[in-house]
Amino acid sequence: MTNPHIGNTGVNFDDEESRQCFLAGLVIRSLSIGTSNWRCAETLGNYLAERNIMGIYDVDTRAITRRLRQDGSLIGVLSTEESKSDQELLEMSRSWDIVGIDLISDVSCKEPFEWVESTKPDWDFNNHERNSKTYRVIAYDFGIKHNILRRLASYGCQIIVVPSTWPASETLKLKPDGVLFSNGPGDPSAVPYAVAIVKELLGKVPVFGICMGHQLLGQALGGKTFKMKFGHHGGNHPVHNIQNGRVEISAQNHNYAVDPATLPKGVEVTHINLNDGTCAGLAYPALNVMSLQYHPEASPGPHDSDCVFRDFVELMKSVKYRA
């Protein structure tokens, strides 16, 4: 975290975005000695300790950030073993690399399940389809955020969440109106089984990819992905929506991107990151494909990108009633 003061609002369980905290470690500058928020249910320190998640504070995180901006993403080590020498810790860091490692398998669900929760009325700002479950969506869990599922449910979707390895043939047996490929951690090139599933579903049902799902679609369409220097992280990334000319303030968290120059004819770049010009969204109308590199369910704008869920519903609607 680059913000120096962390923990002053504490933790509340209503805002958790997955079935458990998959964090490996947390590095911060200053840990608040107290909490002050009406929704606080637990202190940050206790939350991490109960889940056996390592944390460290009194670290100059802004100096680390400046280093990463200059040199690109680097591997670090957190350890409680005081017997380890600096050289041993360095060797540990050099023995690991994010490239080529499947990080999806550990965070995906193990069995299919139905998702029914929509955005709570107190928080919803677009509930026109709240009581109408019109479209069946199969959501592939590559590390899916719950608010993606809530927003889909609020737009009138009946959702079945399936594991990352769920066969495409089984998905088609469920006769979905659309398929969602979710966000998730790591390198898309490290999960060829997921690319194969995506490729098998292309053209058979409308599909929507978010973050990792966007990258998997890029590869399944014949394009290539590449590792960025230090990735996109945070809730203040401006994105140009080419389709409507608007600029959206987006939340992003990824280290890989799709190379649009490698995509086949007919695939359209629909969104561009204005900080570095990288591809932030795709569409392939011939196969009913749409995708975003960032998180439309997040609210940094606060709701600049939420309309993409409506766009996915409209895509499913047009295909369903055209059939």
C-alpha positions in Angstrom: 0.0 0.0 0.0 1.4 3.4 -0.9 -1.1 5.3 1.3 0.9 5.7 4.5 -1.8 5.3 7.1 -3.6 1.9 7.0 -6.1 0.2 9.3 -7.9 3.3 10.7 -11.3 2.2 9.3 -10.8 -1.5 10.3 -12.3 -4.4 8.5 -16.0 -5.2 7.8 -17.1 -8.5 6.5 -19.8 -7.1 4.2 -17.2 -5.8 1.8 -15.3 -9.1 1.4 -15.1 -10.0 -2.3 -14.4 -13.8 -2.2 -15.1 -16.8 -0.1 -11.8 -16.4 1.8 -8.9 -14.0 1.9 -6.3 -15.3 -0.6 -3.7 -12.7 0.3 -0.1 -14.0 0.8 1.2 -10.9 2.6 0.6 -7.2 3.3 3.3 -4.5 3.4 2.3 -1.0 4.8 4.0 2.1 6.2 2.0 2.9 9.3 -0.5 0.6 11.2 -3.2 2.6 12.9 -3.4 1.9 16.7 -7.2 2.4 16.7 -10.2 2.2 14.4 -13.0 4.7 13.7 -15.7 3.6 11.4 -19.3 2.6 12.1 -19.0 -0.5 9.9 -15.8 -1.7 11.5 -16.1 -5.3 12.8 -12.4 -6.1 13.4 -9.0 -4.6 13.4 -6.7 -5.2 10.4 -4.1 -6.9 12.5 -6.5 -9.3 14.1 -8.1 -10.1 10.7 -4.7 -11.1 9.2 -3.6 -13.0 12.3 -6.7 -15.1 12.4 -6.2 -16.1 8.8 -2.4 -16.7 9.2 -1.6 -14.0 6.7 1.8 -12.3 7.2 2.0 -8.5 7.5 4.7 -6.0 8.0 4.7 -2.3 8.8 7.2 0.6 9.3 8.3 0.0 5.7 8.9 3.0 3.4 6.3 1.8 0.8 6.6 4.9 -1.3 10.3 4.3 -1.7 9.6 0.8 -2.8 7.0 2.1 -5.3 9.5 4.5 -6.8 11.9 1.6 -7.2 9.3 -0.5 -9.0 8.4 2.4 -11.3 12.0 2.6 -12.3 12.9 -1.1 -12.5 9.6 -2.8 -13.1 8.0 -5.6 -11.0 10.4 -7.3 -8.6 10.2 -10.4 -6.4 10.3 -9.8 -2.7 10.3 -12.1 0.4 8.6 -11.7 3.7 9.9 -14.0 6.5 9.6 -14.4 10.2 12.7 -16.6 10.3 15.4 -14.4 11.9 18.0 -17.2 11.3 17.8 -16.5 7.6 20.7 -14.4 6.2 20.1 -11.6 3.7 21.8 -13.8 1.1 19.4 -16.7 1.8 16.4 -14.4 1.5 17.8 -13.1 -1.8 18.2 -16.7 -3.1 14.6 -17.4 -2.1 13.4 -14.4 -4.1 15.4 -15.4 -7.2 14.0 -19.0 -7.1 10.4 -17.8 -7.8 8.8 -16.1 -10.7 5.2 -15.2 -11.5 5.7 -16.0 -15.2 4.4 -19.5 -16.2 2.8 -20.3 -12.8 -0.9 -21.3 -12.6 -2.3 -19.1 -9.8 -5.9 -19.7 -10.8 -6.3 -23.3 -9.5 -5.9 -22.4 -5.9 -8.5 -19.6 -5.9 -11.2 -21.2 -8.1 -14.2 -23.0 -6.6 -14.1 -26.8 -6.6 -17.8 -27.5 -7.4 -20.5 -25.6 -9.3 -22.9 -23.5 -7.3 -25.8 -21.1 -7.9 -25.4 -17.4 -7.0 -28.6 -15.6 -6.0 -27.5 -12.5 -4.1 -28.0 -9.1 -5.9 -26.8 -5.7 -4.8 -28.5 -4.7 -1.6 -31.2 -2.0 -2.1 -29.3 0.5 0.1 -26.4 0.3 -2.3 -28.0 -0.3 -5.6 -28.4 2.5 -8.1 -29.9 0.6 -11.0 -32.5 -2.0 -9.9 -34.8 -2.0 -12.9 -34.4 -5.8 -13.3 -34.1 -6.8 -9.7 -37.1 -9.2 -9.6 -36.7 -10.6 -13.1 -34.3 -13.5 -13.6 -34.4 -13.5 -17.4 -31.0 -14.7 -18.6 -29.0 -17.8 -17.5 -25.3 -17.0 -17.2 -22.5 -19.5 -16.5 -19.7 -17.7 -14.7 -16.2 -19.3 -14.8 -14.5 -18.7 -11.5 -10.8 -17.8 -12.1 -10.8 -15.9 -8.8 -14.2 -14.1 -9.2 -15.2 -11.0 -7.2 -18.6 -11.3 -5.6 -19.7 -7.9 -6.7 -19.4 -9.0 -10.4 -22.0 -11.7 -9.5 -24.2 -9.2 -7.6 -24.2 -6.7 -10.5 -25.2 -9.5 -12.9 -27.9 -10.6 -10.6 -29.2 -7.0 -10.3 -29.4 -6.8 -14.1 -31.7 -9.9 -14.2 -29.3 -12.8 -14.5 -29.6 -16.3 -13.1 -26.1 -17.4 -12.4 -24.3 -20.7 -12.0 -20.6 -20.4 -11.0 -18.3 -23.2 -12.2 -14.7 -24.1 -11.5 -11.9 -23.0 -13.8 -11.6 -26.5 -15.3 -15.3 -27.0 -16.0 -15.6 -28.5 -19.5 -17.1 -26.4 -22.2 -19.4 -29.3 -23.2 -20.9 -29.3 -19.7 -21.5 -25.6 -19.9 -23.3 -26.0 -23.2 -25.5 -28.7 -21.7 -26.8 -26.1 -19.2 -28.1 -24.0 -22.2 -26.8 -20.7 -21.0 -27.8 -17.4 -22.6 -24.2 -16.1 -21.9 -20.9 -17.1 -20.3 -18.7 -14.9 -18.1 -15.0 -15.4 -17.8 -14.0 -13.8 -14.6 -11.0 -11.9 -13.2 -8.2 -13.9 -11.6 -4.5 -13.8 -10.7 -1.3 -14.4 -12.7 -0.2 -15.3 -16.2 -2.8 -16.2 -18.8 -0.2 -18.2 -20.7 0.2 -20.5 -17.6 -3.4 -21.8 -17.9 -3.7 -23.3 -21.5 -6.6 -25.4 -20.2 -8.6 -22.2 -19.6 -7.7 -20.8 -23.1 -8.9 -24.1 -24.6 -12.3 -23.8 -22.8 -12.8 -20.3 -23.9 -11.9 -21.2 -27.5 -14.4 -24.0 -27.5 -17.2 -21.7 -26.4 -16.5 -18.9 -28.9 -19.4 -18.5 -31.4 -21.7 -20.8 -29.5 -22.9 -18.4 -26.9 -22.4 -14.7 -26.1 -19.3 -14.3 -23.8 -18.0 -11.5 -21.6 -14.5 -11.5 -20.2 -13.2 -9.4 -17.2 -9.5 -8.9 -16.4 -8.0 -12.4 -16.7 -11.1 -13.4 -18.7 -10.3 -10.5 -21.1 -6.7 -11.9 -21.5 -7.9 -15.4 -22.0 -10.3 -14.2 -24.7 -7.4 -12.4 -26.4 -5.4 -15.6 -26.6 -8.4 -17.7 -27.6 -9.1 -15.3 -30.5 -5.5 -15.9 -31.7 -3.8 -12.9 -30.1 -0.9 -12.8 -27.7 -0.5 -11.4 -24.2 2.6 -9.9 -22.6 3.9 -9.1 -19.1 3.9 -5.4 -18.4 6.7 -3.5 -16.7 4.9 -3.0 -13.4 1.2 -3.6 -14.3 -1.8 -1.5 -13.5 -2.9 -1.3 -9.8 -5.3 1.0 -8.1 -8.6 2.8 -8.4 -7.7 5.9 -10.5 -6.9 4.7 -14.0 -8.5 6.7 -16.8 -9.8 4.7 -19.7 -11.2 6.0 -23.1 -14.4 4.2 -24.0 -14.1 4.4 -27.8 -17.7 3.3 -28.3 -19.3 6.3 -26.6 -16.3 8.7 -26.4 -16.4 8.9 -22.7 -13.5 8.7 -20.2 -14.1 6.2 -17.3 -12.2 6.2 -14.0 -11.5 2.6 -13.4 -10.1 0.2 -10.9 -7.4 -2.1 -12.2 -5.2 -4.9 -10.8 -3.2 -6.9 -13.4 0.3 -7.5 -14.6 -0.4 -8.7 -18.2 -2.1 -7.2 -21.2 -3.4 -8.2 -24.7 -1.3 -7.1 -27.7 -3.9 -5.7 -30.1 -1.5 -5.9 -33.0 -1.6 -9.7 -32.8 -5.4 -10.0 -33.0 -7.2 -11.2 -36.1 -9.2 -9.0 -38.4 -12.6 -8.3 -37.1 -11.6 -8.0 -33.4 -12.2 -4.4 -32.3 -10.3 -2.5 -29.5 -13.2 -0.8 -27.6 -11.3 0.7 -24.6 -7.8 2.2 -24.2 -5.9 2.9 -21.0 -5.0 6.6 -21.2 -2.0 6.3 -19.0 0.0 4.1 -21.4 -2.2 3.4 -24.4 -2.6 -0.3 -23.7 -5.7 -2.3 -24.7 -8.4 -2.1 -22.0 -11.3 -3.7 -23.9 -12.3 -5.8 -26.9 -15.3 -6.8 -29.0 -15.7 -9.3 -31.8 -19.3 -8.8 -33.0 -19.2 -11.8 -35.4 -18.8 -14.2 -32.4 -20.7 -12.1 -29.8 -17.6 -11.4 -27.7 -17.0 -8.5 -25.4 -14.4 -7.9 -22.7 -12.8 -5.4 -20.3 -9.3 -5.4 -18.8 -10.4 -3.6 -15.7 -13.1 -4.0 -13.0 -16.6 -2.6 -14.0 -18.1 -3.8 -10.7 -15.8 -1.6 -8.7 -16.8 2.0 -7.9 -13.9 4.4 -8.2 -15.8 6.6 -10.7 -18.1 5.8 -8.8 -20.2 3.9 -11.4 -18.6 4.9 -14.7 -18.3 1.3 -16.1 -21.4 -0.4 -14.6 -23.2 0.0 -17.9 -21.1 -2.8 -19.3 -23.3 -5.3 -17.5 -26.3 -3.8 -19.3 -24.4 -4.1 -22.5 -23.8 -7.8 -21.8 -27.5 -8.3 -21.1 -28.4 -6.5 -24.3 -26.0 -8.8 -26.2 -27.6 -11.9 -24.7 -31.1 -10.5 -25.4 -30.3 -9.8 -29.1 -28.9 -13.3 -29.6 -31.7 -15.0 -27.7 -34.5 -13.3 -29.7 -32.6 -13.6 -33.0 -32.4 -17.4 -32.7 
